[in-house]
Amino acid sequence: MFVLQPFHTLLLLLGASLVLAAAPETRSSDTNSCTVLTCSNPTLSGLPGRDGRDGAKGEKGDTGLQVKGQPGFPGKAGPAGPKGNTGAPGQKGQKGEMSAVDTVQRQVAALEKMVQTLQAEVSKSQKSSQCRVTKVGRKTFISTGQSHNFANGKALCSNAGGALAVATNVAENKALTGMAKWNGKHIYLGINDLQTEGKFVYLNGQAVGYTNWKSSEPNNLDNEDCVVLLTDSLWNDIDCDHQTLIICEL
């Protein structure tokens, strides 16, 4: 059997198409006749064209209603993390106020120290007198029964952690008077006018407030710059080298 090759088949089809296209168009006189349409073979598709250019950017669309949901329940606590490194020490804070107990304890300790010091002085002088302690207000007066001049008495009280006794009100003056009577001696007070004549001051340089001078005193007789409390509770100026009873206060 003779078989047409694809190429020969294509030529025959093209030739037939050309013959039909060249034939004159015949019209039927019958209005009901159909027009004969020329058939041709389908054409082959060409290569795809290039992509066109991008169009203009459109308007932004509506994002729509966004509803936030309810927060969920908190999860369980995780395990504790490892202990961190010790940080640098902070700045030292201000010193706090001492409590009432601390204040009392310090006063007791200071008083015990003073008594021990004064008792040691008594032992050195081989006297049988013992310390006498009198408390009035916030002050504590201590006596050893010893007599010194003003400078030595001031040093004795200072070494014991206190100061030479002084009366700053009626109650303190009365308490010191009782100690003077018990010892039968006058008492040096921590008062003098060594810096300025006639201007009596305490050992810290503050002007004297309360006084209880004897009539016509102070008179600065024979350069009297120190003060003693007499057994009748009155004050008298006296020579600072005079030997008289020393009482310390805390």
TORDREN-100844 format. One record per residue: y, x, z of N, C-alpha, C in turn; chain; residue number from 1. Coordinates in Angstrom, 3 decimals, decimal comma, always signed. Atoms other than C-alpha are relative to their C-alpha. Example, Ala and Ser with C-alpha at 12.3 -4.5 7.8 and 13.67 -1.06 7.14 Angstrom:
-1,190  +0,890  +0,000  -4,500  +12,300  +7,800  +1,200  +0,900  +0,000  A  1
-1,190  -0,820  -0,060  -1,060  +13,670  +7,140  +1,090  -0,770  +0,730  A  2
END
This chain:
-1,188  +0,873  +0,000  +0,000  +0,000  +0,000  +1,225  +0,901  +0,000  A  1
-1,238  -0,770  +0,073  +3,489  +1,214  -0,846  +0,915  -0,413  +1,149  A  2
-0,868  +0,283  -1,175  +5,673  +1,486  +2,233  +1,355  +0,601  -0,240  A  3
-1,381  -0,471  +0,196  +9,435  +1,703  +1,983  +0,446  +0,840  +1,189  A  4
-0,567  -0,831  -1,059  +11,086  +4,466  +3,901  +1,275  -0,655  +0,521  A  5
-1,223  +0,601  -0,575  +13,951  +3,428  +6,209  +1,219  +0,306  -0,809  A  6
-1,188  -0,348  +0,751  +16,457  +5,265  +4,084  +0,087  -0,821  -1,276  A  7
+0,012  +0,817  +1,214  +15,376  +3,476  +0,842  +0,317  -1,450  +0,294  A  8
-0,279  +1,394  -0,402  +15,488  +0,146  +2,663  +1,480  -0,205  +0,191  A  9
-1,428  +0,108  -0,251  +19,075  +0,800  +3,732  +0,773  -0,036  -1,308  A  10
-0,692  -0,008  +1,277  +20,104  +1,598  +0,098  -0,143  -1,342  -0,709  A  11
+0,213  +1,299  +0,637  +18,557  -1,632  -1,234  +0,864  -1,078  +0,610  A  12
-0,801  +1,023  -0,670  +20,346  -3,697  +1,379  +1,460  +0,147  -0,367  A  13
-1,400  -0,212  +0,363  +23,680  -2,097  +0,585  +0,260  -0,463  -1,427  A  14
-0,196  +0,414  +1,397  +23,161  -2,699  -3,115  +0,049  -1,495  -0,144  A  15
+0,006  +1,456  +0,056  +22,350  -6,336  -2,609  +1,304  -0,568  +0,503  A  16
-1,258  +0,495  -0,564  +25,472  -6,787  -0,511  +1,118  +0,144  -1,005  A  17
-1,050  -0,227  +0,960  +27,661  -5,318  -3,258  -0,089  -0,999  -1,154  A  18
+0,187  +0,963  +1,093  +26,156  -7,625  -5,934  +0,490  -1,361  +0,400  A  19
-0,409  +1,319  -0,461  +26,726  -10,728  -3,927  +1,489  -0,069  +0,168  A  20
-1,451  +0,012  -0,219  +30,270  -9,716  -3,066  +0,735  -0,048  -1,330  A  21
-0,669  -0,044  +1,294  +31,109  -9,162  -6,779  -0,173  -1,272  -0,798  A  22
+0,269  +1,222  +0,758  +29,708  -12,509  -8,043  +1,127  -0,968  +0,192  A  23
-1,092  +0,979  -0,100  +32,322  -15,205  -8,863  -0,402  -1,141  +0,880  A  24
+0,230  +1,112  -0,947  +32,740  -17,997  -6,359  -0,130  -1,276  -0,789  A  25
+0,246  +1,260  +0,686  +31,316  -21,300  -7,595  +0,265  -1,126  +0,943  A  26
-0,345  +1,156  -0,824  +32,620  -24,580  -6,355  -0,762  -1,197  -0,552  A  27
+0,693  +1,226  +0,388  +30,728  -27,782  -6,557  +1,024  -1,102  -0,110  A  28
-0,897  +1,130  +0,148  +32,442  -30,788  -7,800  -0,251  -1,049  +1,039  A  29
+0,357  +0,984  -1,032  +30,734  -32,701  -5,054  +0,688  +0,364  +1,282  A  30
-0,749  -0,265  -1,231  +32,931  -33,003  -2,040  -0,915  +0,169  +1,169  A  31
+0,927  -0,096  -1,125  +29,869  -33,166  +0,141  -0,791  +1,282  -0,037  A  32
+0,769  -1,245  +0,085  +28,544  -29,811  -0,971  +0,552  +1,014  +0,970  A  33
-0,382  -1,043  -0,988  +28,642  -26,871  +1,394  +0,396  +1,249  -0,728  A  34
-0,462  -1,277  +0,541  +30,425  -23,663  +0,698  -1,022  +1,054  +0,313  A  35
+0,990  -1,062  -0,191  +28,106  -20,729  +0,207  +0,714  +1,186  +0,617  A  36
-0,589  -1,140  -0,674  +28,943  -17,920  +2,647  -0,758  +1,243  -0,347  A  37
+0,611  -1,260  +0,357  +28,307  -14,341  +1,746  -0,485  +0,697  +1,253  A  38
+0,571  -0,710  -1,158  +26,054  -12,541  +4,147  +0,037  +1,485  -0,254  A  39
-0,005  -1,480  +0,102  +26,292  -8,852  +4,783  -0,727  +0,589  +1,183  A  40
+0,692  -0,702  -1,111  +24,545  -6,354  +6,923  +0,982  +0,339  +1,133  A  41
-0,905  -0,347  -1,152  +26,006  -5,712  +10,430  +0,395  +1,466  -0,063  A  42
-0,505  -1,378  +0,009  +28,175  -2,640  +10,724  -0,440  +0,734  +1,248  A  43
+0,369  -0,829  -1,160  +27,431  +0,224  +13,038  +1,190  +0,195  +0,924  A  44
-1,069  -0,203  -0,996  +29,463  +0,672  +16,284  +0,538  +1,413  -0,078  A  45
-0,612  -1,329  +0,002  +31,952  +3,560  +16,333  -0,025  +0,652  +1,378  A  46
-0,079  -0,708  -1,286  +32,598  +6,085  +19,073  +0,988  -0,690  +0,939  A  47
-0,942  +0,648  -0,950  +34,293  +4,772  +22,269  +1,339  +0,703  -0,019  A  48
-1,350  -0,567  -0,029  +38,053  +5,241  +22,414  +0,344  +0,622  +1,348  A  49
-0,445  -0,623  -1,243  +40,041  +7,129  +25,074  +0,464  -1,053  +1,006  A  50
-0,465  +0,926  -1,054  +40,903  +5,530  +28,388  +1,486  -0,234  -0,129  A  51
-1,425  +0,312  +0,024  +44,208  +3,754  +28,458  +0,730  +0,496  +1,242  A  52
-0,797  -0,442  -1,148  +47,064  +4,625  +30,814  -0,055  -1,028  +1,133  A  53
+0,004  +0,896  -1,163  +47,195  +3,226  +34,354  +1,181  -0,940  -0,060  A  54
-1,077  +0,966  -0,050  +49,220  +0,091  +34,761  +0,905  +0,193  +1,216  A  55
-0,942  -0,084  -1,137  +52,125  -0,465  +37,203  -0,703  -0,390  +1,301  A  56
+0,607  +0,274  -1,310  +51,276  -0,506  +40,918  +0,364  -1,405  +0,456  A  57
-0,232  +1,353  -0,451  +50,858  -3,990  +42,276  +0,522  -0,076  +1,431  A  58
-0,494  +0,202  -1,361  +52,314  -5,469  +45,478  -1,147  +0,085  +1,016  A  59
+0,986  -0,122  -1,069  +50,570  -4,867  +48,784  -0,505  -1,372  +0,412  A  60
+0,590  +1,266  -0,369  +48,172  -7,635  +49,654  +0,111  -0,308  +1,491  A  61
-0,048  +0,446  -1,393  +48,099  -9,629  +52,860  -1,212  +0,553  +0,752  A  62
+1,113  -0,555  -0,780  +46,075  -7,886  +55,585  -0,787  -1,060  +0,746  A  63
+0,719  +1,065  -0,684  +45,155  -11,180  +57,116  +0,230  +0,042  +1,505  A  64
-0,176  +0,107  -1,446  +45,221  -12,306  +60,731  -1,051  +0,844  +0,715  A  65
+0,910  -0,856  -0,765  +43,771  -9,675  +63,109  +0,026  -0,424  +1,460  A  66
+0,101  +0,480  -1,388  +42,608  -11,033  +66,448  -0,737  +1,037  +0,830  A  67
+0,606  -0,994  -0,878  +41,943  -8,546  +69,256  -0,980  -0,671  +0,949  A  68
+1,020  +0,577  -0,864  +38,767  -9,277  +71,124  +0,221  +0,324  +1,473  A  69
-0,065  -0,253  -1,434  +38,378  -9,397  +74,918  -0,646  +1,345  +0,340  A  70
+0,624  -1,277  -0,381  +37,726  -6,033  +76,612  -1,355  -0,221  +0,651  A  71
+1,334  +0,113  -0,575  +34,160  -5,491  +77,571  -0,036  +0,422  +1,463  A  72
+0,163  -0,392  -1,397  +32,869  -4,923  +81,093  -0,084  +1,525  +0,115  A  73
+0,086  -1,462  -0,156  +33,294  -1,392  +82,444  -1,436  +0,451  +0,175  A  74
+1,347  -0,538  -0,119  +30,236  +0,731  +82,184  -0,258  +0,606  +1,377  A  75
+0,361  -0,612  -1,273  +28,415  +2,300  +85,089  +0,615  +1,395  +0,114  A  76
-0,586  -1,319  -0,235  +29,951  +5,378  +86,668  -1,026  +1,079  -0,333  A  77
+0,887  -1,094  +0,353  +28,513  +8,550  +85,295  -0,254  +0,922  +1,185  A  78
+0,284  -0,931  -1,099  +27,099  +11,318  +87,452  +1,192  +0,906  +0,275  A  79
-1,106  -0,880  -0,384  +29,530  +13,538  +89,370  -0,115  +1,333  -0,730  A  80
-0,014  -1,268  +0,700  +30,578  +16,621  +87,490  -0,124  +1,176  +0,963  A  81
+0,126  -1,183  -0,865  +30,157  +20,154  +88,799  +1,317  +0,288  +0,719  A  82
-1,172  -0,333  -0,797  +32,583  +21,371  +91,500  +0,821  +1,062  -0,717  A  83
-0,883  -0,930  +0,682  +35,592  +23,116  +89,989  +0,305  +1,229  +0,840  A  84
-0,382  -1,219  -0,696  +36,925  +26,516  +90,902  +1,111  -0,280  +1,010  A  85
-1,038  +0,151  -1,019  +39,109  +26,845  +93,989  +1,343  +0,411  -0,582  A  86
-1,323  -0,280  +0,533  +42,769  +26,640  +93,026  +0,770  +0,991  +0,849  A  87
-0,848  -0,946  -0,731  +45,525  +28,995  +94,086  +0,610  -0,695  +1,217  A  88
-0,584  +0,633  -1,204  +46,885  +28,368  +97,619  +1,429  -0,439  -0,262  A  89
-1,349  +0,514  +0,168  +50,046  +26,276  +97,759  +0,996  +0,710  +0,897  A  90
-1,035  -0,598  -0,823  +53,341  +27,206  +99,324  -0,116  -0,464  +1,449  A  91
+0,079  +0,312  -1,417  +53,511  +27,298  +103,091  +1,026  -1,063  +0,349  A  92
-0,896  +1,084  -0,383  +54,971  +24,105  +104,492  +0,864  +0,351  +1,202  A  93
-0,875  -0,206  -1,139  +57,655  +23,783  +107,094  -0,760  -0,216  +1,307  A  94
+0,635  +0,097  -1,296  +56,690  +24,182  +110,698  +0,230  -1,386  +0,590  A  95
-0,108  +1,327  -0,570  +55,940  +20,828  +112,252  +0,456  +0,029  +1,454  A  96
-0,434  +0,108  -1,381  +57,236  +19,584  +115,566  -1,199  +0,066  +0,943  A  97
+1,074  -0,081  -0,986  +55,162  +20,393  +118,616  -0,151  -1,335  +0,716  A  98
+0,248  +1,216  -0,753  +53,543  +17,486  +120,351  +0,365  +0,216  +1,460  A  99
-0,353  -0,096  -1,411  +54,328  +16,715  +123,968  -1,022  +0,833  +0,759  A  100
+1,048  -0,774  -0,672  +50,983  +18,196  +125,028  +0,185  +1,484  -0,246  A  101
-0,214  -1,408  +0,323  +51,679  +21,450  +123,198  +1,182  +0,569  +0,767  A  102
-1,189  -0,458  -0,721  +55,108  +21,686  +124,813  -0,318  +0,264  +1,457  A  103
+0,352  -0,163  -1,409  +53,708  +21,204  +128,285  -0,896  +1,217  +0,192  A  104
+0,901  -1,142  -0,113  +50,942  +23,732  +127,702  +0,741  +1,320  -0,109  A  105
-0,772  -1,219  +0,135  +53,426  +26,330  +126,565  +0,858  +0,247  +1,241  A  106
-0,802  -0,158  -1,212  +55,632  +25,683  +129,581  -0,859  +0,474  +1,168  A  107
+0,903  -0,415  -1,077  +52,667  +26,025  +131,921  -0,381  +1,467  -0,160  A  108
+0,374  -1,393  +0,249  +51,606  +29,272  +130,261  +1,153  +0,944  +0,333  A  109
-1,164  -0,835  -0,306  +55,139  +30,666  +130,518  +0,247  +0,068  +1,498  A  110
-0,192  +0,029  -1,450  +55,368  +29,589  +134,151  -1,015  +0,896  +0,693  A  111
+1,031  -0,849  -0,599  +52,069  +31,270  +135,010  +0,323  +1,479  -0,204  A  112
-0,361  -1,387  +0,272  +53,255  +34,464  +133,347  +1,127  +0,451  +0,911  A  113
-1,126  -0,353  -0,858  +56,505  +34,398  +135,282  -0,439  +0,202  +1,442  A  114
+0,478  -0,106  -1,384  +54,741  +33,814  +138,610  -0,772  +1,297  +0,194  A  115
+0,778  -1,234  -0,111  +52,316  +36,661  +137,958  +0,899  +1,229  +0,008  A  116
-0,924  -1,144  +0,054  +55,163  +39,021  +137,071  +0,766  +0,148  +1,303  A  117
-0,773  -0,059  -1,242  +57,190  +38,102  +140,113  -0,882  +0,359  +1,195  A  118
+0,918  -0,362  -1,083  +54,159  +38,350  +142,400  -0,303  +1,497  -0,026  A  119
+0,223  -1,442  +0,104  +53,547  +41,842  +141,060  +1,177  +0,765  +0,578  A  120
-1,185  -0,637  -0,575  +57,119  +42,726  +142,028  -0,032  -0,070  +1,526  A  121
+0,107  +0,140  -1,458  +56,472  +41,401  +145,516  -0,977  +1,021  +0,555  A  122
+1,005  -0,955  -0,466  +53,371  +43,557  +145,844  +0,557  +1,417  +0,004  A  123
-0,587  -1,331  +0,058  +55,329  +46,636  +144,803  +0,929  +0,243  +1,188  A  124
-0,953  -0,171  -1,095  +57,950  +46,048  +147,472  -0,642  -0,172  +1,372  A  125
+0,775  +0,138  -1,242  +55,213  +45,381  +150,082  +0,644  -1,017  +0,948  A  126
-0,549  +1,079  -0,818  +56,861  +42,168  +151,300  -1,026  -1,124  +0,099  A  127
+0,968  +1,074  -0,215  +54,909  +39,266  +152,697  +0,452  -1,321  -0,600  A  128
-0,509  +1,260  +0,566  +57,109  +36,631  +151,094  -0,773  -0,360  -1,249  A  129
+0,703  +0,487  +1,171  +55,369  +34,523  +148,475  +0,963  -0,791  -0,882  A  130
-0,848  +0,738  +0,938  +56,797  +32,845  +145,394  +0,149  -1,450  +0,442  A  131
-0,244  +1,413  -0,239  +58,399  +29,481  +145,913  +0,467  -0,606  -1,316  A  132
-0,292  +0,640  +1,281  +58,548  +27,131  +142,929  +0,589  -1,379  +0,245  A  133
-0,645  +1,312  -0,091  +60,899  +24,156  +142,629  +0,303  -0,496  -1,406  A  134
-0,227  +0,575  +1,330  +61,008  +21,865  +139,594  +1,019  -1,118  +0,111  A  135
-1,010  +1,057  +0,057  +64,022  +19,692  +138,765  +0,357  -0,255  -1,464  A  136
-0,245  +0,324  +1,404  +64,446  +17,874  +135,439  -0,933  +0,798  -0,888  A  137
+0,796  -0,831  +0,906  +63,279  +20,178  +132,670  -0,059  +1,458  +0,447  A  138
-0,033  -1,380  -0,473  +63,860  +23,323  +134,709  -0,999  +0,234  +1,123  A  139
+0,851  -0,435  -1,102  +61,550  +25,235  +137,010  +0,626  +1,260  +0,583  A  140
-0,589  -1,139  -0,689  +63,083  +27,616  +139,597  -1,094  +0,721  +0,788  A  141
+1,019  -0,810  -0,684  +60,962  +30,475  +140,990  +0,706  +1,114  +0,779  A  142
-0,573  -1,054  -0,838  +61,831  +32,827  +143,873  -1,104  +0,884  +0,570  A  143
+0,940  -0,934  -0,621  +60,090  +35,959  +145,182  +0,472  +0,436  +1,385  A  144
-0,551  -0,440  -1,281  +62,306  +36,428  +148,188  +0,625  +1,376  -0,059  A  145
-0,565  -1,339  +0,141  +63,587  +39,723  +146,789  +1,499  -0,054  -0,262  A  146
-1,435  -0,134  +0,228  +67,196  +40,883  +146,665  +0,270  +1,161  -0,945  A  147
-0,407  -1,022  +0,956  +68,760  +42,839  +143,801  +1,476  -0,194  -0,304  A  148
-1,344  +0,236  +0,512  +72,170  +43,412  +142,299  -0,106  -0,871  -1,256  A  149
-0,016  +0,942  +1,123  +73,222  +41,240  +139,343  -0,782  +0,534  -1,200  A  150
+0,635  -0,561  +1,192  +72,040  +43,580  +136,560  -1,506  +0,085  +0,159  A  151
+1,443  -0,126  -0,214  +68,610  +44,268  +138,090  -0,666  -1,372  +0,105  A  152
+0,554  +1,353  -0,099  +68,060  +40,605  +138,926  -0,121  -0,658  -1,354  A  153
+0,046  +0,559  +1,363  +68,903  +39,572  +135,359  -1,157  +0,605  -0,788  A  154
+1,089  -0,677  +0,709  +66,459  +42,182  +133,993  -1,355  -0,457  +0,506  A  155
+1,264  +0,451  -0,587  +63,711  +41,064  +136,420  -0,411  -1,351  -0,585  A  156
+0,315  +1,332  +0,530  +63,929  +37,438  +135,242  -0,310  +0,054  -1,493  A  157
+0,227  -0,112  +1,435  +64,110  +38,456  +131,592  -1,385  +0,569  -0,291  A  158
+1,330  -0,590  +0,191  +60,983  +40,636  +131,880  -1,109  -0,984  +0,342  A  159
+0,992  +1,008  -0,379  +59,176  +37,685  +133,474  -0,044  -1,162  -0,979  A  160
-0,006  +1,059  +1,004  +59,999  +35,501  +130,459  +0,964  -1,117  +0,294  A  161
-0,962  +1,035  -0,347  +62,828  +33,535  +132,049  +1,419  +0,532  -0,026  A  162
-1,394  -0,418  -0,087  +66,485  +33,933  +132,966  +0,473  -0,181  +1,431  A  163
-0,580  +0,144  -1,327  +68,629  +34,266  +136,067  +0,429  -1,460  +0,188  A  164
-0,215  +1,428  -0,230  +68,932  +30,799  +137,626  +1,482  -0,370  -0,062  A  165
-1,353  +0,537  +0,035  +72,042  +28,671  +137,079  -0,072  -1,515  +0,175  A  166
-0,070  +1,451  -0,212  +73,013  +25,159  +138,181  +0,961  -0,593  -1,012  A  167
-0,852  +0,642  +1,014  +74,331  +22,999  +135,345  +0,335  -1,438  +0,360  A  168
-0,327  +1,347  -0,471  +74,494  +19,740  +137,329  -0,255  -0,072  +1,505  A  169
+0,121  +0,170  -1,448  +74,399  +18,350  +140,875  -1,447  +0,153  +0,457  A  170
+1,410  -0,053  -0,393  +70,589  +17,999  +140,975  -0,502  +1,435  +0,039  A  171
+0,441  -1,391  +0,032  +69,995  +21,618  +139,972  +0,670  +0,804  +1,118  A  172
-0,707  -0,701  -1,075  +72,636  +22,827  +142,440  -0,639  -0,302  +1,353  A  173
+0,657  +0,405  -1,253  +70,916  +20,885  +145,223  -1,343  +0,709  +0,155  A  174
+1,306  -0,657  -0,050  +67,493  +22,341  +144,329  +0,155  +1,477  +0,348  A  175
-0,225  -1,412  -0,300  +68,850  +25,906  +144,391  +0,503  +0,192  +1,426  A  176
-0,472  -0,087  -1,390  +70,609  +25,244  +147,701  -1,169  -0,044  +0,965  A  177
+1,183  +0,081  -0,866  +67,258  +24,282  +149,235  -0,752  +1,316  +0,020  A  178
+0,686  -1,296  +0,060  +65,746  +27,584  +148,074  +0,801  +1,067  +0,741  A  179
-0,848  -0,952  -0,731  +68,718  +29,501  +149,470  -0,193  -0,170  +1,513  A  180
+0,205  +0,266  -1,431  +68,255  +27,833  +152,864  -1,381  +0,477  +0,443  A  181
+1,368  -0,397  -0,350  +64,492  +28,498  +152,817  -0,094  +1,510  +0,186  A  182
-0,003  -1,463  -0,101  +65,135  +32,223  +152,252  +1,086  +0,507  +0,952  A  183
-1,092  -0,424  -0,870  +68,273  +32,304  +154,418  +0,918  +0,996  -0,670  A  184
-0,844  -0,950  +0,720  +70,190  +34,177  +151,706  +0,785  -0,718  -1,093  A  185
-0,743  +0,490  +1,155  +72,815  +33,615  +149,060  -0,822  +0,268  -1,272  A  186
+0,745  -0,118  +1,260  +71,601  +33,295  +145,444  +0,954  +0,393  -1,125  A  187
-0,765  -0,340  +1,200  +72,911  +35,032  +142,357  -0,200  -1,101  -1,048  A  188
+0,065  +0,936  +1,113  +73,765  +32,580  +139,558  +0,213  +0,762  -1,312  A  189
-0,154  -0,638  +1,313  +73,558  +33,457  +135,865  +1,345  -0,307  -0,617  A  190
-1,380  +0,274  +0,423  +77,348  +33,229  +135,556  +0,846  +1,232  +0,293  A  191
-0,898  -1,130  -0,252  +80,060  +35,913  +135,258  +1,250  -0,109  -0,870  A  192
-1,196  -0,116  +0,836  +83,528  +36,722  +133,904  +0,260  +1,468  -0,335  A  193
-0,103  -1,423  +0,308  +82,779  +40,340  +133,022  +0,758  +0,234  -1,309  A  194
-0,643  -0,188  +1,301  +84,022  +39,863  +129,433  +1,489  -0,284  +0,067  A  195
-1,411  +0,402  -0,104  +87,281  +38,048  +130,173  +0,257  -0,509  +1,410  A  196
-0,295  +0,373  -1,387  +88,743  +37,784  +133,669  +0,461  -1,455  +0,086  A  197
-0,356  +1,396  -0,221  +88,902  +34,207  +134,914  -0,713  -0,972  -0,930  A  198
+0,744  +0,858  +0,929  +86,746  +32,882  +132,031  -1,486  +0,192  +0,256  A  199
+1,410  -0,117  -0,366  +83,291  +32,324  +133,492  -0,878  -0,635  -1,080  A  200
+0,929  +0,447  +1,050  +80,441  +31,982  +131,023  -1,434  +0,188  +0,481  A  201
+1,423  -0,196  -0,262  +76,651  +31,647  +131,092  -0,451  +1,298  -0,668  A  202
+0,518  -1,250  +0,566  +74,438  +34,563  +130,095  -0,037  -0,014  -1,520  A  203
+0,008  +0,085  +1,466  +74,347  +33,289  +126,503  +1,403  -0,020  -0,588  A  204
-1,373  -0,029  +0,466  +78,148  +33,436  +126,309  +0,678  -1,346  -0,062  A  205
-0,579  +1,342  +0,045  +78,695  +29,660  +126,477  +0,852  -0,242  +1,236  A  206
-0,904  +0,268  -1,112  +81,578  +28,465  +128,657  -0,685  -0,872  +1,055  A  207
+0,605  +0,748  -1,099  +80,575  +27,109  +132,067  +0,564  -1,416  +0,025  A  208
-0,425  +1,393  -0,096  +80,656  +23,323  +132,366  +0,103  -0,444  +1,450  A  209
+0,029  +0,440  -1,401  +79,573  +22,189  +135,826  +0,320  +1,175  +0,928  A  210
-0,312  -1,001  -1,027  +81,045  +24,128  +138,811  +0,027  -0,665  +1,367  A  211
-0,080  +0,514  -1,386  +81,021  +23,760  +142,613  +0,635  +1,083  +0,900  A  212
-0,666  -1,104  -0,674  +83,535  +26,349  +143,789  +0,414  -0,366  +1,439  A  213
-0,522  +0,100  -1,358  +84,374  +26,899  +147,429  +1,526  -0,024  -0,076  A  214
-1,460  +0,076  -0,006  +87,994  +26,208  +148,348  +0,606  +1,398  -0,134  A  215
-0,736  -1,244  +0,258  +90,348  +28,967  +147,108  -0,841  +1,014  -0,789  A  216
+0,842  -0,882  +0,830  +87,564  +30,442  +144,951  -0,056  -0,556  -1,427  A  217
+0,137  -1,464  -0,079  +87,217  +32,227  +142,647  +1,370  +0,674  +0,156  A  218
-1,265  -0,702  -0,240  +89,885  +34,684  +143,778  -0,001  +1,431  -0,517  A  219
+0,116  -1,346  +0,568  +88,640  +37,923  +142,142  +0,395  +1,082  +1,005  A  220
-0,303  -0,988  -1,023  +89,002  +39,788  +145,421  -0,858  +1,243  -0,215  A  221
+0,697  -1,274  +0,236  +88,086  +43,457  +144,873  -0,843  -0,036  -1,278  A  222
+0,647  +0,022  +1,329  +87,182  +42,801  +141,244  -1,361  -0,704  +0,046  A  223
+1,232  +0,798  -0,112  +84,587  +40,059  +141,826  -0,237  -0,746  -1,325  A  224
+0,273  +0,576  +1,326  +83,069  +39,189  +138,437  -1,299  -0,803  -0,069  A  225
+1,256  +0,767  -0,008  +79,735  +37,576  +139,472  +0,115  -1,153  +1,000  A  226
-0,059  +1,227  -0,804  +78,880  +34,331  +141,293  -1,269  -0,152  +0,816  A  227
+1,148  +0,332  -0,849  +76,633  +33,429  +144,232  +0,122  -1,434  +0,482  A  228
+0,056  +1,328  -0,601  +75,522  +30,059  +145,541  -0,293  +0,186  +1,482  A  229
+0,149  -0,152  -1,438  +75,948  +29,860  +149,323  -0,988  -1,026  +0,540  A  230
+0,976  +0,927  -0,594  +73,557  +28,087  +151,680  +0,575  -1,390  +0,264  A  231
-0,619  +1,326  -0,156  +76,080  +25,223  +151,968  +0,246  -0,666  -1,352  A  232
-0,030  +0,518  +1,384  +75,767  +24,612  +148,162  +1,273  +0,335  -0,756  A  233
-1,236  -0,344  +0,690  +79,265  +25,962  +147,364  -0,129  +1,357  -0,698  A  234
+0,030  -1,231  +0,771  +80,017  +28,799  +144,909  +1,116  +0,941  +0,450  A  235
-0,998  -1,012  -0,341  +81,847  +32,062  +145,519  -0,154  +1,172  -0,968  A  236
+0,100  -1,182  +0,846  +82,731  +34,959  +143,251  -0,241  +1,220  +0,870  A  237
+0,433  -1,148  -0,792  +81,354  +38,339  +144,364  -0,127  +1,226  -0,891  A  238
+0,198  -1,263  +0,728  +81,032  +41,974  +143,359  -1,420  +0,020  -0,577  A  239
+1,298  +0,044  +0,692  +78,182  +42,331  +140,829  -0,987  +1,032  +0,532  A  240
+0,917  -0,987  -0,575  +76,749  +45,320  +142,748  -0,562  -0,448  +1,345  A  241
+0,462  +0,523  -1,278  +76,144  +43,204  +145,822  -1,494  -0,336  -0,082  A  242
+1,436  +0,299  -0,054  +72,460  +42,886  +146,844  -0,196  -1,398  +0,598  A  243
+0,260  +1,344  -0,504  +71,410  +39,245  +147,164  -1,239  -0,585  -0,675  A  244
+1,251  +0,612  +0,432  +68,506  +36,858  +146,483  +0,004  -0,312  -1,488  A  245
+0,162  +0,263  +1,432  +67,211  +36,571  +142,932  -0,958  -1,156  -0,199  A  246
+0,829  +1,134  +0,387  +65,857  +33,264  +141,624  +0,048  -0,120  -1,517  A  247
+0,094  +0,122  +1,475  +64,646  +32,901  +138,044  -0,247  -1,463  -0,385  A  248
+0,266  +1,352  +0,530  +64,479  +29,749  +135,924  -0,750  +0,081  -1,308  A  249
+0,772  +0,122  +1,238  +62,203  +28,677  +133,148  +0,299  -1,336  -0,626  A  250
END
